[in-house]
Each structure stands twice: as structure tokens, then as C-alpha cells.
């Protein structure tokens, strides 16, 4: 007969760390090269101009500039519009920049 009660075991004694998913830089904010724009699971947002996708589907900037979000029939895209006006960019981004010039 035991004089002390034995410790029981449990199957629930562990937890995982949060993933901290979501948008890290919103439209109009300044992005530096290497800055994380979006942390996501799967490709809810797709990389656009000056944006690349990491192996965990994270979108990050490859040039410094302003973050621009675009909704198209092919899904949501994220772009980085460079500060330098002389850098070549897609036609629609030139038009967007002209329309939203401050």
C-alpha cells in the first residue's frame, strides 16, 4: 500500500507557438529590401512587381519603395513601387502612381 499518491500522467501537456500570420506592411507604407510584407499559409496574396515569395509563402520586398495592393481577376497581388521615377515599371503602376501622386 502506497503512502503517497502517485503522479498521474496527462496527454494534454503541450502547446505550439503562435504563427503571427497576417499583413505586416499596409498599402502606402514604405518597404525596404528584405522587409516582410505578408506572412501567410498558402498563396492568398501573390507576389507582384519587386516582391518575391519565400518557401513558407511569406511575401517580401526586393527593392525599396511604397507598398501597393491590387485586386485582380487572378487574385490579390502585392507590389512595391520604387521611389525612383526613372526605374522601369509596369504600365498600370505608372498610371497608378500618376493618379495617386501626392
Secondary structure as a PSIPRED ss2 file (coil, helix, strand):
# PSIPRED VFORMAT (PSIPRED V4.0)

   1 X C   1.000  0.000  0.000
   2 X C   1.000  0.000  0.000
   3 X C   1.000  0.000  0.000
   4 X C   1.000  0.000  0.000
   5 X C   1.000  0.000  0.000
   6 X C   1.000  0.000  0.000
   7 X C   1.000  0.000  0.000
   8 X C   1.000  0.000  0.000
   9 X C   1.000  0.000  0.000
  10 X C   1.000  0.000  0.000
  11 X C   1.000  0.000  0.000
  12 X C   1.000  0.000  0.000
  13 X C   1.000  0.000  0.000
  14 X C   1.000  0.000  0.000
  15 X C   1.000  0.000  0.000
  16 X C   1.000  0.000  0.000
  17 X C   1.000  0.000  0.000
  18 X C   1.000  0.000  0.000
  19 X C   1.000  0.000  0.000
  20 X C   1.000  0.000  0.000
  21 X C   1.000  0.000  0.000
  22 X E   0.000  0.000  1.000
  23 X E   0.000  0.000  1.000
  24 X C   1.000  0.000  0.000
  25 X C   1.000  0.000  0.000
  26 X C   1.000  0.000  0.000
  27 X C   1.000  0.000  0.000
  28 X C   1.000  0.000  0.000
  29 X C   1.000  0.000  0.000
  30 X E   0.000  0.000  1.000
  31 X E   0.000  0.000  1.000
  32 X C   1.000  0.000  0.000
  33 X C   1.000  0.000  0.000
  34 X C   1.000  0.000  0.000
  35 X C   1.000  0.000  0.000
  36 X E   0.000  0.000  1.000
  37 X E   0.000  0.000  1.000
  38 X E   0.000  0.000  1.000
  39 X E   0.000  0.000  1.000
  40 X C   1.000  0.000  0.000
  41 X C   1.000  0.000  0.000
  42 X C   1.000  0.000  0.000
  43 X C   1.000  0.000  0.000
  44 X C   1.000  0.000  0.000
  45 X E   0.000  0.000  1.000
  46 X E   0.000  0.000  1.000
  47 X E   0.000  0.000  1.000
  48 X C   1.000  0.000  0.000
  49 X C   1.000  0.000  0.000
  50 X C   1.000  0.000  0.000
  51 X E   0.000  0.000  1.000
  52 X E   0.000  0.000  1.000
  53 X E   0.000  0.000  1.000
  54 X C   1.000  0.000  0.000
  55 X C   1.000  0.000  0.000
  56 X C   1.000  0.000  0.000
  57 X C   1.000  0.000  0.000
  58 X C   1.000  0.000  0.000
  59 X E   0.000  0.000  1.000
  60 X E   0.000  0.000  1.000
  61 X E   0.000  0.000  1.000
  62 X C   1.000  0.000  0.000
  63 X C   1.000  0.000  0.000
  64 X C   1.000  0.000  0.000
  65 X E   0.000  0.000  1.000
  66 X E   0.000  0.000  1.000
  67 X E   0.000  0.000  1.000
  68 X E   0.000  0.000  1.000
  69 X E   0.000  0.000  1.000
  70 X E   0.000  0.000  1.000
  71 X E   0.000  0.000  1.000
  72 X E   0.000  0.000  1.000
  73 X C   1.000  0.000  0.000
  74 X C   1.000  0.000  0.000
  75 X E   0.000  0.000  1.000
  76 X E   0.000  0.000  1.000
  77 X E   0.000  0.000  1.000
  78 X E   0.000  0.000  1.000
  79 X E   0.000  0.000  1.000
  80 X E   0.000  0.000  1.000
  81 X E   0.000  0.000  1.000
  82 X E   0.000  0.000  1.000
  83 X C   1.000  0.000  0.000
  84 X C   1.000  0.000  0.000
  85 X C   1.000  0.000  0.000
  86 X C   1.000  0.000  0.000
  87 X C   1.000  0.000  0.000
  88 X C   1.000  0.000  0.000
  89 X C   1.000  0.000  0.000
  90 X C   1.000  0.000  0.000
  91 X H   0.000  1.000  0.000
  92 X H   0.000  1.000  0.000
  93 X H   0.000  1.000  0.000
  94 X H   0.000  1.000  0.000
  95 X H   0.000  1.000  0.000
  96 X H   0.000  1.000  0.000
  97 X H   0.000  1.000  0.000
  98 X H   0.000  1.000  0.000
  99 X H   0.000  1.000  0.000
 100 X C   1.000  0.000  0.000
 101 X C   1.000  0.000  0.000
 102 X C   1.000  0.000  0.000
